[in-house]
Amino acid sequence: MIVTSAVDEIITFIAGENPARVLNFKASEETKRRVFELIDKSKIAALEEKDQAELNHYLLLEHLMRLAKIKAYQIA
């Protein structure tokens, strides 16, 4: 599948640049607060479209970062 190949290519690039930095990466406190705020809001009621899109972006980035950390661990 083309999408999987593209994701794998990008993940390998990110992880290969500096595996130790990838493994040590953590989101800022500000980012964590915002994500938790959006998650909490979503438990109470449906999010506005812009907030749902923002949360979806965070979740996608979190998934990609987890994949990059797995790859970095394999490289390191």
Secondary structure, DSSP 8 states (H G I E B T S, - for coil): -HHHHHHHHHHHHHHHH-HHHHHH----HHHHHHHHHHHHHHHHS---HHHHHHHHHHHHHHHHHHHHHHHHHHH-
